[in-house]
Amino acid sequence: MAGALNGLRILDLTSVLMGPFATQLMADMGADVVKIESPAGDTVRGIGPMRHSGMGAIFLHVNRNKRSLVLDLKKPEGLNAFFELVKTADVVVYNIRPQAMQRLGIDYERLQAINPRIIYAGLYGYSEKGPYAGKPAYDDLIQGAAAVPSLMARASGGEPRYVPLTLADRTVGLMASNTILAAVIARYQTGVGQAVEVPMFETMAQYVLGEHMAGATFEPALGETGYPRLLVQERRPYQTLDGHVCALIYTDRQWETFLGLIGKPELFRQDPRFASIGARTLHINDLYRMVAEAMATHTTEVWLARLSEADIPCMPMHDVDSLLQDPHLLAVGMLQQVEHPTEGRVSEIGVPVSFSGTPTLPVQKPAPQLGQHSVQILREAGLSDASIEQLQRLGVTNR
């Protein structure tokens, strides 16, 4: 059976992580994603570890189910070949600054003239409508601009630091796939495409402010910014006698049950800090400290059993190595051993969503070698073998 996005053709001019993650999400659902790379290839191909040059681990994890076409878009012959591809494409996605796209001659007006149904999606740092337009942007910079390191410092009492994930790239990649598909749906209604903008800074600001605007939501302000429960130092995995437990005691029933587990049931009725969710939020650091002291008295196994039996949400704390062995992830197919045609046996990260009638495609096409499908894609665009050989001689595409 075909994937949900079968028939949707995407020309992917993105590189590194944010854009490739967005397009892989759509490729996993059946879209035909043509990854267009310069002769040097996507720079993330070079980030190891790797078995063969240009096939680094991170590249493998954000470029499956795509086809790779080498085109030097700085040469007129490469640009003309790209325009031939645009004629039958649904979406063009890019993540370089709009000014650079204009210098290449790949702006929306030009593509719209070739194909009025084209969706032209730009993923970059800052909206073109504001004073930051055109500034360079990377995940670290956007985390900082969106207040993430400052929140980390407030929560830990230490120095500001970035979240040790490409948080902005992944978050904006998700937003981009949603936005592109919304534009595709709109095209079904109107018959014409449009340009869409997915800025990193504004997307991350929305995430941060949704929780931490707090008192500043109101005019005049009803208190400080920041959601206290997320910012207290005691919000962390609880240390046990032999490890850590992650537990979230949140509702009235959960607090009353937990206090009974630790032999202090009277506190729920007598201590005003437990009177309501509002009261608990105001005193959450003290309450979490109380939980931490109790957790330190038994082993992880004991606490997981007791909390689960009491229907209090809990999980073990994984590190990356143990996450790879998680029985649930293995059971649902999120971690699979597959044979890559050039890289040998690799661990493939599965697709978290599922459809009852249109399957996702986690391993239909492993991440491609640079230009692996160049000739095939150019032929599909209507170029003759002689024309393709000419592009090869000029170094516009690979052999």
FITI-372072 format. One record per residue (C-alpha): residue number from 1; residue in one letter; x, y, z. Coordinates in steps of 0.001 Angstrom, whole numbers, plus 524288, in hexadecimal, padded with zeros to 5 digits. Example, Ala and Ser with C-alpha at 12.3 -4.5 7.8 and 13.67 -1.06 7.14 Angstrom:
<rs>
+-----+------+-------+-------+-------+
:  nr : rest :    c1 :    c2 :    c3 :
+-----+------+-------+-------+-------+
:   1 :    A : 8300C : 7EE6C : 81E78 :
:   2 :    S : 83566 : 7FBDC : 81BE4 :
+-----+------+-------+-------+-------+
</rs>
This chain:
<rs>
+-----+------+-------+-------+-------+
:  nr : rest :    c1 :    c2 :    c3 :
+-----+------+-------+-------+-------+
:   1 :    M : 80000 : 80000 : 80000 :
:   2 :    A : 80475 : 80DD5 : 7FD2C :
:   3 :    G : 807DB : 8176C : 807E6 :
:   4 :    A : 7FEC0 : 82294 : 80B9B :
:   5 :    L : 806BE : 82C53 : 803A5 :
:   6 :    N : 80855 : 823B6 : 7F7B7 :
:   7 :    G : 80888 : 82C40 : 7EB85 :
:   8 :    L : 80E04 : 83846 : 7F26D :
:   9 :    R : 81B15 : 83C1F : 7EC55 :
:  10 :    I : 82470 : 8447E : 7F42C :
:  11 :    L : 830E9 : 84AC2 : 7EF42 :
:  12 :    D : 8395C : 84B92 : 7FB61 :
:  13 :    L : 84400 : 855E9 : 7FAD8 :
:  14 :    T : 84695 : 85530 : 80974 :
:  15 :    S : 852A2 : 8508D : 81088 :
:  16 :    V : 857CA : 84D7E : 81E23 :
:  17 :    L : 84C51 : 84A42 : 82739 :
:  18 :    M : 84046 : 85301 : 82813 :
:  19 :    G : 83C2C : 851F0 : 819DC :
:  20 :    P : 84036 : 843BF : 817C8 :
:  21 :    F : 838A8 : 83FD9 : 82404 :
:  22 :    A : 82C7C : 846C6 : 81EFB :
:  23 :    T : 82D3A : 8404B : 811AE :
:  24 :    Q : 83032 : 832E7 : 81765 :
:  25 :    L : 823AF : 833C1 : 81F56 :
:  26 :    M : 81C55 : 83544 : 81292 :
:  27 :    A : 82489 : 82B0B : 80B89 :
:  28 :    D : 82140 : 82144 : 81635 :
:  29 :    M : 812EC : 82373 : 812EF :
:  30 :    G : 814DC : 82093 : 80494 :
:  31 :    A : 818DE : 82D7A : 7FE41 :
:  32 :    D : 822D6 : 82CAC : 7F349 :
:  33 :    V : 82DB5 : 83525 : 7F8CA :
:  34 :    V : 8389C : 838AA : 7EF5F :
:  35 :    K : 84442 : 83D54 : 7F743 :
:  36 :    I : 84BBB : 846D0 : 7EEAC :
:  37 :    E : 859DF : 84820 : 7F2DA :
:  38 :    S : 86583 : 84FA8 : 7EDE1 :
:  39 :    P : 870D4 : 847AA : 7E87C :
:  40 :    A : 87704 : 848A5 : 7F609 :
:  41 :    G : 86ADF : 8430F : 7FC79 :
:  42 :    D : 863A1 : 8465D : 808EE :
:  43 :    T : 86DC1 : 84A55 : 81320 :
:  44 :    V : 867B0 : 8416A : 81D62 :
:  45 :    R : 86BEA : 835D8 : 81524 :
:  46 :    G : 8796B : 83830 : 81ADB :
:  47 :    I : 875A0 : 8374E : 8293E :
:  48 :    G : 87A3F : 82A36 : 82E6F :
:  49 :    P : 87A92 : 81FB4 : 83267 :
:  50 :    M : 8799D : 81971 : 82504 :
:  51 :    R : 87DF3 : 80D77 : 81D7E :
:  52 :    H : 87F54 : 81468 : 81083 :
:  53 :    S : 881E8 : 8228F : 80CF6 :
:  54 :    G : 875A8 : 82AB4 : 80BC6 :
:  55 :    M : 86CEA : 8215D : 81338 :
:  56 :    G : 86DAF : 82635 : 82145 :
:  57 :    A : 86479 : 82174 : 82BDE :
:  58 :    I : 85C6B : 82DEB : 82D20 :
:  59 :    F : 85AA4 : 82EA0 : 81E5D :
:  60 :    L : 85557 : 820C8 : 81E52 :
:  61 :    H : 84B2F : 8245F : 82885 :
:  62 :    V : 8451D : 83024 : 82183 :
:  63 :    N : 845CD : 82C55 : 81327 :
:  64 :    R : 83F78 : 81F13 : 8117E :
:  65 :    N : 834A3 : 81D21 : 8077E :
:  66 :    K : 83A89 : 827C2 : 7FEDE :
:  67 :    R : 8414E : 827B1 : 7F1C3 :
:  68 :    S : 84DEA : 82F55 : 7EFD6 :
:  69 :    L : 8504A : 837D1 : 7E3EF :
:  70 :    V : 85CDD : 83F6B : 7E211 :
:  71 :    L : 85ADE : 84C9B : 7DB6C :
:  72 :    D : 863F0 : 85843 : 7DB8B :
:  73 :    L : 859D3 : 86310 : 7DC21 :
:  74 :    K : 8644B : 86D7C : 7DAB1 :
:  75 :    K : 865FF : 8696D : 7CC93 :
:  76 :    P : 85B7C : 86D3B : 7C2B5 :
:  77 :    E : 85A77 : 85F53 : 7BDB6 :
:  78 :    G : 857AC : 85A79 : 7CB73 :
:  79 :    L : 84D9C : 86525 : 7CD98 :
:  80 :    N : 846B7 : 861D1 : 7C0E7 :
:  81 :    A : 84631 : 8537B : 7C4C3 :
:  82 :    F : 84058 : 85773 : 7D1D2 :
:  83 :    F : 835D3 : 85F5B : 7CAFA :
:  84 :    E : 8322F : 85347 : 7C32D :
:  85 :    L : 83023 : 84C11 : 7CFFF :
:  86 :    V : 8279C : 85721 : 7D52B :
:  87 :    K : 81DD1 : 854EB : 7CA32 :
:  88 :    T : 81907 : 84844 : 7D05F :
:  89 :    A : 81BFD : 84AFD : 7DEBD :
:  90 :    D : 81272 : 84E6D : 7E97C :
:  91 :    V : 81B9F : 85487 : 7F36E :
:  92 :    V : 82902 : 85B07 : 7F3AF :
:  93 :    V : 82F1A : 85BAE : 8013A :
:  94 :    Y : 83B59 : 8636B : 8049F :
:  95 :    N : 84252 : 8677E : 81117 :
:  96 :    I : 84C2E : 87185 : 80CAA :
:  97 :    R : 8497F : 88000 : 80DF6 :
:  98 :    P : 83FC4 : 88590 : 8041D :
:  99 :    Q : 84A00 : 88EF6 : 7FF0D :
: 100 :    A : 8528A : 88380 : 7FB00 :
: 101 :    M : 8470B : 87D29 : 7F403 :
: 102 :    Q : 844BA : 889C1 : 7EC91 :
: 103 :    R : 852FE : 88A3A : 7E878 :
: 104 :    L : 85183 : 87C67 : 7E338 :
: 105 :    G : 8458F : 880BE : 7DB9B :
: 106 :    I : 83C91 : 8777B : 7E2EF :
: 107 :    D : 8325F : 880C3 : 7E86A :
: 108 :    Y : 823DF : 87E46 : 7E9A1 :
: 109 :    E : 81FDF : 8870E : 7DE60 :
: 110 :    R : 82888 : 87FB9 : 7D4D9 :
: 111 :    L : 82407 : 87258 : 7D95D :
: 112 :    Q : 815C9 : 8768F : 7D982 :
: 113 :    A : 816FD : 87A87 : 7CB3B :
: 114 :    I : 81BEC : 86CDA : 7C81B :
: 115 :    N : 81210 : 865AC : 7D097 :
: 116 :    P : 806D5 : 86D75 : 7D69F :
: 117 :    R : 803CB : 8620B : 7DFD2 :
: 118 :    I : 81138 : 86212 : 7E646 :
: 119 :    I : 81278 : 8637D : 7F515 :
: 120 :    Y : 81EE0 : 86B40 : 7F801 :
: 121 :    A : 822D5 : 868C6 : 8061F :
: 122 :    G : 82DB0 : 87059 : 80CB2 :
: 123 :    L : 83358 : 86BA1 : 8199C :
: 124 :    Y : 83CDF : 87566 : 81F62 :
: 125 :    G : 84069 : 87CFE : 82B80 :
: 126 :    Y : 837AB : 888D7 : 82C39 :
: 127 :    S : 82B98 : 88E06 : 82571 :
: 128 :    E : 82E3D : 896E6 : 819ED :
: 129 :    K : 824A1 : 8A086 : 81FE8 :
: 130 :    G : 82D47 : 8A46D : 82B69 :
: 131 :    P : 83A79 : 8AAD7 : 82E26 :
: 132 :    Y : 84161 : 89DB3 : 82FA5 :
: 133 :    A : 83E43 : 89A06 : 8218F :
: 134 :    G : 84A01 : 89427 : 81AC1 :
: 135 :    K : 851F0 : 89188 : 8270A :
: 136 :    P : 858DC : 88464 : 82762 :
: 137 :    A : 852A7 : 87A70 : 8306C :
: 138 :    Y : 856C1 : 86DA3 : 83684 :
: 139 :    D : 85067 : 8653C : 840E7 :
: 140 :    D : 858EF : 86AA6 : 84BDF :
: 141 :    L : 8562B : 878B4 : 84804 :
: 142 :    I : 8478D : 8767A : 84755 :
: 143 :    Q : 8474B : 86F70 : 85466 :
: 144 :    G : 84E2F : 87B1F : 85A48 :
: 145 :    A : 84590 : 88542 : 853C1 :
: 146 :    A : 83961 : 87DED : 85825 :
: 147 :    A : 83DC9 : 87E06 : 86680 :
: 148 :    V : 8404C : 86F6E : 867B2 :
: 149 :    P : 84DE6 : 87077 : 86E1A :
: 150 :    S : 848D9 : 87A8E : 877B9 :
: 151 :    L : 83DEC : 87157 : 87B9F :
: 152 :    M : 847DD : 86681 : 87D6B :
: 153 :    A : 84F80 : 86F6B : 88689 :
: 154 :    R : 84369 : 8734A : 88E44 :
: 155 :    A : 83FA6 : 8651D : 88FFA :
: 156 :    S : 84D12 : 8601E : 893DD :
: 157 :    G : 85293 : 86BD1 : 89B0B :
: 158 :    G : 85E9C : 86A98 : 89278 :
: 159 :    E : 863EB : 8708E : 8861F :
: 160 :    P : 85BAB : 871F8 : 879C4 :
: 161 :    R : 85D3E : 86699 : 87073 :
: 162 :    Y : 856F4 : 8615E : 8643D :
: 163 :    V : 84E38 : 8556F : 864A0 :
: 164 :    P : 856F2 : 84A2E : 85FE5 :
: 165 :    L : 84E02 : 847B0 : 85455 :
: 166 :    T : 84C33 : 84F0B : 847A6 :
: 167 :    L : 83FA5 : 853AB : 84DC8 :
: 168 :    A : 83CE3 : 85F19 : 844B0 :
: 169 :    D : 84010 : 8578E : 83847 :
: 170 :    R : 8372A : 84C44 : 83BE4 :
: 171 :    T : 82C22 : 854E1 : 840E9 :
: 172 :    V : 82C42 : 85D8F : 834E1 :
: 173 :    G : 82D43 : 85198 : 82C2D :
: 174 :    L : 82081 : 84CB2 : 831F4 :
: 175 :    M : 81A36 : 859F6 : 8300D :
: 176 :    A : 81F13 : 85A52 : 82207 :
: 177 :    S : 81915 : 84D45 : 81E56 :
: 178 :    N : 80C0D : 85191 : 8242B :
: 179 :    T : 80C98 : 85E8D : 81CFD :
: 180 :    I : 8100F : 85886 : 80FE9 :
: 181 :    L : 80510 : 84EA9 : 810B6 :
: 182 :    A : 7FB85 : 85976 : 8147E :
: 183 :    A : 7FF98 : 860CC : 80836 :
: 184 :    V : 7FD88 : 8547F : 80028 :
: 185 :    I : 7EFBF : 85313 : 8059F :
: 186 :    A : 7ED08 : 86165 : 80286 :
: 187 :    R : 7F191 : 85EEE : 7F48F :
: 188 :    Y : 7E77C : 85432 : 7F30B :
: 189 :    Q : 7DD43 : 85E7F : 7F634 :
: 190 :    T : 7E2B2 : 869C1 : 7EE10 :
: 191 :    G : 7EA27 : 862F0 : 7E335 :
: 192 :    V : 7F611 : 86B8B : 7E51C :
: 193 :    G : 80243 : 86AD0 : 7ED7F :
: 194 :    Q : 8086C : 874D9 : 7F66D :
: 195 :    A : 814CA : 878AB : 7FD80 :
: 196 :    V : 815A6 : 87513 : 80BDE :
: 197 :    E : 81F57 : 87988 : 8161A :
: 198 :    V : 82356 : 8716A : 821EB :
: 199 :    P : 82C7D : 87991 : 82A76 :
: 200 :    M : 8342D : 87314 : 8355A :
: 201 :    F : 8343B : 87E3F : 83F20 :
: 202 :    E : 825AB : 880B9 : 83EDB :
: 203 :    T : 82290 : 8722B : 83F85 :
: 204 :    M : 82B09 : 87028 : 84B89 :
: 205 :    A : 82600 : 87CAA : 851CC :
: 206 :    Q : 81849 : 87727 : 85098 :
: 207 :    Y : 81C78 : 86ABA : 8579B :
: 208 :    V : 8235D : 871E3 : 8629B :
: 209 :    L : 81974 : 87C9F : 864EE :
: 210 :    G : 80DE2 : 8736D : 864D3 :
: 211 :    E : 8126B : 86E46 : 8720A :
: 212 :    H : 81B11 : 878DF : 8776F :
: 213 :    M : 813FC : 8858D : 87438 :
: 214 :    A : 80C3E : 882CB : 880A9 :
: 215 :    G : 8090F : 88F72 : 887DC :
: 216 :    A : 80D37 : 897C9 : 87C4D :
: 217 :    T : 8017D : 89222 : 874FE :
: 218 :    F : 7F91B : 89C73 : 87B7F :
: 219 :    E : 7F8F6 : 8AB4A : 87AA5 :
: 220 :    P : 7FD06 : 8AFA5 : 88464 :
: 221 :    A : 80559 : 8A3E0 : 887D1 :
: 222 :    L : 8007C : 89A94 : 89241 :
: 223 :    G : 80DF0 : 89647 : 8966C :
: 224 :    E : 81AE7 : 89216 : 890DE :
: 225 :    T : 81DC3 : 88A68 : 884A7 :
: 226 :    G : 820DD : 87BF5 : 885DB :
: 227 :    Y : 81903 : 86FBF : 888F7 :
: 228 :    P : 81DB0 : 86C47 : 896B6 :
: 229 :    R : 81BD2 : 85D95 : 895C2 :
: 230 :    L : 82533 : 85CCD : 88A50 :
: 231 :    L : 82F69 : 865D1 : 8902A :
: 232 :    V : 831C6 : 860B2 : 89DE8 :
: 233 :    Q : 83ECE : 85A15 : 8A0B9 :
: 234 :    E : 8384A : 84DF4 : 8A655 :
: 235 :    R : 8315B : 84AE1 : 89970 :
: 236 :    R : 83A72 : 84003 : 89568 :
: 237 :    P : 83B4D : 83132 : 895C5 :
: 238 :    Y : 83ACD : 82C71 : 8A3C9 :
: 239 :    Q : 846BB : 82548 : 8A8F2 :
: 240 :    T : 84404 : 8181B : 8AEF5 :
: 241 :    L : 84CFC : 80EF9 : 8B66A :
: 242 :    D : 85250 : 80983 : 8A9A8 :
: 243 :    G : 84E72 : 81287 : 89E8A :
: 244 :    H : 843DE : 81C25 : 89AB6 :
: 245 :    V : 83528 : 81C50 : 898D1 :
: 246 :    C : 82D2F : 825CE : 890C4 :
: 247 :    A : 82009 : 82846 : 89720 :
: 248 :    L : 815C7 : 832C7 : 895A2 :
: 249 :    I : 80C85 : 834A0 : 8A107 :
: 250 :    Y : 802C7 : 83E7B : 89BE6 :
: 251 :    T : 7F467 : 83CB0 : 89EF7 :
: 252 :    D : 7ED8F : 83D15 : 8AC2A :
: 253 :    R : 7EBE4 : 82E5F : 8AC0E :
: 254 :    Q : 7FA32 : 82BFB : 8A8A1 :
: 255 :    W : 7FF12 : 834AC : 8B3A7 :
: 256 :    E : 7F5D8 : 82EA7 : 8BD7D :
: 257 :    T : 7F9F6 : 820FE : 8B958 :
: 258 :    F : 8086D : 82426 : 8B9A8 :
: 259 :    L : 807AC : 82A37 : 8C732 :
: 260 :    G : 80136 : 81DB7 : 8CBA6 :
: 261 :    L : 80C53 : 815BA : 8C5B5 :
: 262 :    I : 8166B : 81D2F : 8CDAA :
: 263 :    G : 80EAE : 81C81 : 8DA47 :
: 264 :    K : 80A0F : 82A9F : 8DA98 :
: 265 :    P : 7FBC5 : 82A01 : 8D631 :
: 266 :    E : 7F7A7 : 834B9 : 8DF8D :
: 267 :    L : 7FF69 : 83F00 : 8D817 :
: 268 :    F : 7F5EA : 83EF9 : 8CCAF :
: 269 :    R : 7EAE4 : 8440F : 8D54C :
: 270 :    Q : 7F298 : 84BD4 : 8DF3A :
: 271 :    D : 7FDA4 : 85262 : 8D7B2 :
: 272 :    P : 7F8A1 : 85E3E : 8CFE7 :
: 273 :    R : 80355 : 85C1C : 8C5B7 :
: 274 :    F : 7FB54 : 8507F : 8C0AF :
: 275 :    A : 7EE2D : 85770 : 8C097 :
: 276 :    S : 7ED7B : 85980 : 8B1BE :
: 277 :    I : 7F591 : 858C8 : 8A57B :
: 278 :    G : 7F7EB : 86767 : 8A6BC :
: 279 :    A : 7FD0D : 865FB : 8B494 :
: 280 :    R : 8058E : 85A7F : 8B0B7 :
: 281 :    T : 80B34 : 8623F : 8A551 :
: 282 :    L : 80F12 : 86D5B : 8AE5F :
: 283 :    H : 81636 : 863E7 : 8B762 :
: 284 :    I : 81A75 : 859F3 : 8AD5B :
: 285 :    N : 828ED : 85A6D : 8B07B :
: 286 :    D : 8264A : 856CA : 8BEB4 :
: 287 :    L : 81D0A : 84BF2 : 8BAB0 :
: 288 :    Y : 82670 : 84647 : 8B0C3 :
: 289 :    R : 83122 : 846A3 : 8BB24 :
: 290 :    M : 8284C : 83EAB : 8C40D :
: 291 :    V : 82676 : 834BF : 8B926 :
: 292 :    A : 8351A : 8343D : 8B6C0 :
: 293 :    E : 837D7 : 83131 : 8C509 :
: 294 :    A : 82E12 : 82612 : 8C4C1 :
: 295 :    M : 83320 : 8206C : 8B7FA :
: 296 :    A : 840D6 : 81F7E : 8BD81 :
: 297 :    T : 83C66 : 81537 : 8C75C :
: 298 :    H : 839AA : 809FD : 8BDD9 :
: 299 :    T : 83EE4 : 80424 : 8B152 :
: 300 :    T : 83A62 : 807B8 : 8A3B1 :
: 301 :    E : 833B4 : 7FA8D : 8A203 :
: 302 :    V : 82C09 : 7FC2E : 8AEA2 :
: 303 :    W : 8277E : 809D9 : 8AB38 :
: 304 :    L : 8238C : 80669 : 89D59 :
: 305 :    A : 81B60 : 7FB2B : 8A2AE :
: 306 :    R : 81519 : 8032C : 8AD7F :
: 307 :    L : 81227 : 80EF1 : 8A4FF :
: 308 :    S : 80CC2 : 806A3 : 899F0 :
: 309 :    E : 803F7 : 7FF2A : 8A33C :
: 310 :    A : 7FF06 : 80C21 : 8A898 :
: 311 :    D : 7FC86 : 81121 : 89AB4 :
: 312 :    I : 80625 : 81C57 : 89C51 :
: 313 :    P : 80CFD : 81F4C : 88F50 :
: 314 :    C : 81B16 : 81AB2 : 88F7A :
: 315 :    M : 825D9 : 815E5 : 88687 :
: 316 :    P : 833F4 : 811A2 : 887FE :
: 317 :    M : 83E22 : 81B98 : 8841B :
: 318 :    H : 8450E : 81713 : 877C8 :
: 319 :    D : 85215 : 81B4F : 8728F :
: 320 :    V : 85409 : 81A9F : 863D9 :
: 321 :    D : 859F9 : 80CFF : 86497 :
: 322 :    S : 84EC8 : 8074B : 86C84 :
: 323 :    L : 844CA : 80E6F : 86405 :
: 324 :    L : 849A5 : 80646 : 858A0 :
: 325 :    Q : 845C9 : 7FA1A : 86041 :
: 326 :    D : 8387E : 7FEDB : 864E2 :
: 327 :    P : 82EFB : 7F36F : 86396 :
: 328 :    H : 82387 : 7FBF8 : 85F9A :
: 329 :    L : 82B0A : 802A0 : 85496 :
: 330 :    L : 82FAA : 7F56C : 84FCE :
: 331 :    A : 821F0 : 7EFB2 : 85060 :
: 332 :    V : 81BB8 : 7FA94 : 84861 :
: 333 :    G : 82690 : 7FA8F : 83E44 :
: 334 :    M : 82C97 : 807C3 : 84166 :
: 335 :    L : 83A1C : 801A3 : 840F9 :
: 336 :    Q : 83CD3 : 7F822 : 835FB :
: 337 :    Q : 848DB : 7F1A9 : 83087 :
: 338 :    V : 848FF : 7F34B : 821BC :
: 339 :    E : 85293 : 7F0E4 : 816C1 :
: 340 :    H : 856EC : 7FD4A : 80FE6 :
: 341 :    P : 85B89 : 7FA5A : 80208 :
: 342 :    T : 8688E : 80140 : 8040A :
: 343 :    E : 869F0 : 8031F : 812BF :
: 344 :    G : 866D5 : 7F554 : 81707 :
: 345 :    R : 85EF9 : 7F25F : 82329 :
: 346 :    V : 859F8 : 7FE9D : 829E3 :
: 347 :    S : 85014 : 801ED : 83465 :
: 348 :    E : 84493 : 8090D : 82E63 :
: 349 :    I : 83BED : 8122E : 83658 :
: 350 :    G : 82DC7 : 80F0E : 8337F :
: 351 :    V : 82227 : 817FA : 8312F :
: 352 :    P : 81A88 : 81B3A : 83D95 :
: 353 :    V : 80D41 : 81D45 : 83719 :
: 354 :    S : 804CD : 81320 : 83068 :
: 355 :    F : 7F944 : 812D3 : 82720 :
: 356 :    S : 7EF12 : 80821 : 825EF :
: 357 :    G : 7EE55 : 80917 : 8172A :
: 358 :    T : 7FA53 : 8102D : 811F4 :
: 359 :    P : 806FB : 80AE4 : 81784 :
: 360 :    T : 812F8 : 812A6 : 81AE1 :
: 361 :    L : 81F65 : 80EE0 : 813C3 :
: 362 :    P : 82A8C : 80E0F : 81D9E :
: 363 :    V : 83416 : 80610 : 81592 :
: 364 :    Q : 82EEC : 80607 : 807AB :
: 365 :    K : 83A60 : 80E46 : 802E4 :
: 366 :    P : 8467B : 80F33 : 80B98 :
: 367 :    A : 84D94 : 81C3F : 80BF3 :
: 368 :    P : 8538D : 81DF3 : 7FE5E :
: 369 :    Q : 86186 : 81F65 : 7FA14 :
: 370 :    L : 864E0 : 82C94 : 7F434 :
: 371 :    G : 85E5E : 82D6B : 7E6E7 :
: 372 :    Q : 859E8 : 81F52 : 7E750 :
: 373 :    H : 84DA4 : 82261 : 7DF7A :
: 374 :    S : 85267 : 82DA9 : 7D702 :
: 375 :    V : 850E8 : 82721 : 7C9CA :
: 376 :    Q : 843CD : 82117 : 7CD5A :
: 377 :    I : 83DF2 : 82DFB : 7D1F8 :
: 378 :    L : 84308 : 835D0 : 7C661 :
: 379 :    R : 83D51 : 82BDC : 7BD06 :
: 380 :    E : 83043 : 82D0C : 7C3FE :
: 381 :    A : 830ED : 83BBD : 7C1BB :
: 382 :    G : 831DF : 83928 : 7B325 :
: 383 :    L : 8406D : 83B58 : 7B0F4 :
: 384 :    S : 84678 : 832CC : 7A68C :
: 385 :    D : 8522B : 82A40 : 7A92F :
: 386 :    A : 85A51 : 83359 : 7A0C4 :
: 387 :    S : 85628 : 83F0F : 7A8F7 :
: 388 :    I : 85939 : 837D9 : 7B589 :
: 389 :    E : 866A8 : 8340D : 7B06B :
: 390 :    Q : 86910 : 84254 : 7AD21 :
: 391 :    L : 86580 : 8463A : 7BB16 :
: 392 :    Q : 86EDF : 83BE7 : 7C00A :
: 393 :    R : 879E8 : 84100 : 7B795 :
: 394 :    L : 8777F : 84EC6 : 7BCA6 :
: 395 :    G : 877D5 : 84A1E : 7CACF :
: 396 :    V : 869B1 : 84E5E : 7CCD5 :
: 397 :    T : 865CA : 840B9 : 7D11A :
: 398 :    N : 86D3D : 8348E : 7D4AC :
: 399 :    R : 8708A : 828CB : 7CC7B :
+-----+------+-------+-------+-------+
</rs>
